[in-house]
Amino acid sequence: AQGSSTIAIMTAASIVFPLLPALHLDSENGRLLATLAMGAGSMAISYANDSFYWVVTKFSGINLSDALRVYSTATLVMSLTAMAIVFGISLIVL
């Protein structure tokens, strides 16, 4: 696996893992929610420096300005929605 999203998840995991007990997320459900939150955050905004951005734009035939406006905004909305869902689940599970 490669790409900026993968690097974001791996970096966040190495930073967050030692903090889980202090955040009261050291249970099985807490670790699961932390993993889901990192996944949601890793897709926050897909931009021109992301290799998957170019896969989407080239295969769909979208020009650069439309892709920046539409695809980057869509990934932001997906990320915020995923974060809200993870937060909602945390209110139920924790």
C-alpha angles and dihedrals in degrees: 000000000000140000140085094285091056091048090049092053094046093047093046091048093053091049098041101042096075089047097055096093092050090049091049089242098116094109122095091258091046092054090048092052091047090052092049091048091052090050091050092049094048092064094047098123125357107207138169092284091063116090092213088057089063092046090055096044096046097045094044094045094232116154120238099258093048091047092051091050101040108026097039091048091048092053090050091052091047091051095048091047092050091048091051091050092049089049091050091050090049090057089056101038103039 
